[in-house]
Amino acid sequence: MIRFLAAALAGLVLAACATAPDYTPEPYVQITHPDWTRDAVIYQINTRQFTPEGTFAAAQEQLPRLAEMGIDILWLMPIHPIGEENRKGSLGSPYSVKDYRAVNPEFGTVDDLKAFVDEAHSLGMHVILDWVANHTAWDNWLVEAHPDWYERDWKGDFRPTPWWDWSDIIDLDYSNQPLREYMAESMAYWVREVGVDGFRCDVAGYIPLDFWEDVRAELDTIKPVFMLAEWDQRDVHARAFDATYAWGWKDAMQAVARGEANAFAFNGYYSGNESAWPADAYRMVYTANHDQNSWDGTAPEIYGPAYEAAIVLSFTGEGIPLIYNGQEAFNEKRLEFFEKDPIEWREHPIEDLFRALIDLKTETPALWNGAAGARMVHVENDMPEKLLSFVRKDEAGGVFVVLNLSPESLTASFGAGPHHGTYRDVFSGDIATFDSDIRLTLPAWGYRVYLTSN
């Protein structure tokens, strides 16, 4: 009996061992970011408004300037023909796609787009296309050829995306395998035949994640691609997207600029960013984009005197930064979304700020994107409701950043912390040494970025 019990117990132990979970940690992000994204800065081009001509050829003439600025990734808003049925405005929304495998003649030809991409590549930049997979124009050829690929409302009719005023489009139904195959092949066409380097995917979370994971795997067999999701959710980073929108960052910064919140507004965002999100997730931070500019207001209008501080934080904190076309010219015009409304280009000192920050990011590995960069480490100060201070350092050095997120000048002390050492002020060139006794004075909405090397 004893031998029987011992054998039975041994069997239970072996069975338990066989079914016990493996607690070995694995990286959450399973995709491999292209090497050229590690220190990348994104620049969004609204082709219709970027130049007076509004064409790929005219935009191509601006590429040397953008390359000289230090831009790495060019995001082109949708390049496809625009639907005419239920069109908004005289030119329509570029997010109302009539044909996924054609080019909007307003912008030029496929050959013009290829020339744009080739020139960008020759200058060391990469190009991603804005991809609208969730819905099509009412007169997309798929409507007649494959009506079963579309969602229906309670009456059985085609429907726009529910709860939004998107009357110029109708939603696709991703329970259809043939639709998925068509959409994936359409994306692959632009990578394979035109040479684009990835996609920014509109309302990506409205589409099943397994579709995006399949697409990413397929595109990577053609060449390494960069995928940006218009979404703010962790799970899409595992096997589909390199980058997502940091809406929480944007909301916190705008609340601070409006005087509705103080520096504490960032505590929740950066705490969650470090504790709940994988280190190798690129979260896109921005002070302007096409939606915000057209519907909410221009960046100077929204941020007011806090604008430069917001830009500095977007480049020195964790995240992949975005510049929207015209920001370097201090664009103060809400660009029309459905009409031709070119940017009013001019020289402005804010371009120097962008250039300095791009150079700093490129030359300082601690500021690189995702796990290639260093984590932000909070530096305590005696005015935490007004002052945001942190370091980002690795074995090669890094930065100590101080931002006055208030409309009042202040003098603060920092005490003990990871910021002690000797630095060079990135903007003035002055040398500064920080220890427990140093106090620092900043004007309203002022900032300091100090650089050190080991």
WOHUSUL-V173086 format. One record per residue. N is the residue number from 1. SS is DSSP state (H for helix, E for strand, - for the rest). Layout:
BEGIN
n,ss
N,SS
N,SS
END
This chain:
BEGIN
n,ss
1,-
2,H
3,H
4,H
5,H
6,H
7,H
8,H
9,H
10,H
11,H
12,H
13,H
14,H
15,H
16,H
17,H
18,H
19,H
20,-
21,-
22,-
23,-
24,-
25,-
26,-
27,-
28,-
29,-
30,-
31,-
32,-
33,-
34,-
35,H
36,H
37,H
38,-
39,-
40,-
41,-
42,E
43,E
44,E
45,E
46,-
47,H
48,H
49,H
50,H
51,-
52,-
53,-
54,-
55,-
56,H
57,H
58,H
59,H
60,H
61,-
62,-
63,H
64,H
65,H
66,H
67,H
68,H
69,H
70,-
71,-
72,-
73,E
74,E
75,E
76,E
77,-
78,-
79,-
80,-
81,-
82,E
83,-
84,-
85,-
86,-
87,-
88,-
89,-
90,-
91,-
92,-
93,-
94,-
95,-
96,-
97,E
98,-
99,-
100,-
101,-
102,-
103,-
104,-
105,-
106,-
107,-
108,-
109,-
110,H
111,H
112,H
113,H
114,H
115,H
116,H
117,H
118,H
119,H
120,H
121,H
122,H
123,-
124,-
125,-
126,E
127,E
128,E
129,E
130,E
131,E
132,-
133,-
134,-
135,E
136,E
137,E
138,-
139,-
140,-
141,-
142,H
143,H
144,H
145,H
146,-
147,H
148,H
149,H
150,E
151,-
152,E
153,-
154,-
155,-
156,-
157,-
158,E
159,-
160,-
161,-
162,-
163,-
164,-
165,-
166,-
167,-
168,-
169,E
170,E
171,E
172,E
173,-
174,-
175,-
176,-
177,H
178,H
179,H
180,H
181,H
182,H
183,H
184,H
185,H
186,H
187,H
188,H
189,H
190,H
191,H
192,H
193,H
194,H
195,-
196,-
197,-
198,E
199,E
200,E
201,E
202,-
203,-
204,H
205,H
206,H
207,-
208,-
209,H
210,H
211,H
212,H
213,H
214,H
215,H
216,H
217,H
218,H
219,H
220,H
221,H
222,H
223,-
224,-
225,-
226,E
227,E
228,E
229,E
230,-
231,-
232,-
233,-
234,H
235,H
236,H
237,H
238,-
239,-
240,-
241,-
242,-
243,E
244,E
245,E
246,-
247,H
248,H
249,H
250,H
251,H
252,H
253,H
254,H
255,H
256,H
257,H
258,-
259,-
260,-
261,-
262,-
263,-
264,-
265,H
266,H
267,H
268,H
269,H
270,H
271,H
272,H
273,H
274,H
275,H
276,-
277,-
278,-
279,-
280,-
281,-
282,E
283,E
284,E
285,E
286,E
287,-
288,-
289,-
290,H
291,H
292,H
293,H
294,H
295,H
296,H
297,-
298,-
299,H
300,H
301,H
302,H
303,H
304,H
305,H
306,H
307,H
308,H
309,H
310,H
311,H
312,H
313,H
314,H
315,H
316,H
317,-
318,-
319,-
320,E
321,E
322,E
323,E
324,E
325,-
326,-
327,H
328,H
329,H
330,-
331,-
332,-
333,-
334,-
335,-
336,-
337,-
338,-
339,-
340,-
341,-
342,-
343,-
344,-
345,-
346,-
347,-
348,-
349,-
350,H
351,H
352,H
353,H
354,H
355,H
356,H
357,H
358,H
359,H
360,H
361,H
362,H
363,H
364,-
365,H
366,H
367,H
368,-
369,-
370,H
371,H
372,H
373,-
374,-
375,-
376,-
377,E
378,E
379,-
380,-
381,-
382,-
383,-
384,-
385,-
386,-
387,E
388,E
389,E
390,E
391,E
392,E
393,E
394,E
395,-
396,-
397,E
398,E
399,E
400,E
401,E
402,E
403,E
404,E
405,-
406,-
407,-
408,-
409,-
410,E
411,E
412,E
413,E
414,-
415,-
416,-
417,-
418,-
419,-
420,-
421,E
422,E
423,E
424,E
425,E
426,-
427,-
428,-
429,-
430,-
431,E
432,E
433,E
434,E
435,-
436,-
437,-
438,-
439,E
440,E
441,E
442,E
443,-
444,-
445,-
446,-
447,E
448,E
449,E
450,E
451,E
452,E
453,E
454,-
END
